[in-house]
Amino acid sequence: MSEDCLFCRIVSGEIESDSVEETERWIALRDVNPQAPTHVLIVPREHVAVVNDLTAEHDSLLGEMIRGAARIAGREGIAESGYRLVINCNAGAGQSVFHLHLHLLGGRSMRWPPG
């Protein structure tokens, strides 16, 4: 845990969030600045700053997060119409909180290419 990390503070319960689902390894919460009608962040409880810091030991965690996102998409009613999963890595890609997190976006048409 990093004391100055927003997501670590949310995971620890120090800061309240609009939680959608929690497991032993991650928490899913609604984004406070949504970019789509459904915008949920899936945040690992372990502090990993960026994708570049992942190791083989994180493989199962990422799988759990992606399966969790699919489950949440189903509950949110966007699984059939479509949704996007995004992980930004570093500031140049749009990462603003340096604690790995997966964005689940849906409820509107998505364009390609993004950005």
Residue, then its C-alpha position, 0 to 999 in steps of 0.5 A: m500500500s502506498e500512503d499517497c495513492l488515491f486508490c490505496r486509500i479507497v481500497s483501505g476504506e479511508i476514502e468512500s467509493d461507490s463500490v459495485e463489487e469486491t473480492e479478496r484481490w480487487i474492488a470495482l467502483r464507479d468512476v467519479n468522472p464517467q466517460a460513458p453511461t457505465h464507467v466502472l474501475i476495477v482496482p487491485r488491492e495490491h499497489v502496482a503502479v503501472v502495467n510495466d511493473l506486473t510480474a508473472e505472479h499477477d497473471s491470475l489477478l488480471g484474469e480475475m479482473i477481466r472476468g469480473a468486468a465481464r460479470i459486471a457488464g452483464r449486471e449493468g446490461i451492457a454485455e450484449s450491446g458491447y463494452r470496452l476494457v482499457i488499461n492505460c500505462n503512464a501519463g502519455a497514455g492517459q494514466s492519471v492515478f498511478h495504481l493499476h486499474l481496468h476501465l469498464l466502459g459501456g452504454r454508448s457507441m465506442r469509436w475506433p481508434p480511441g483517443 
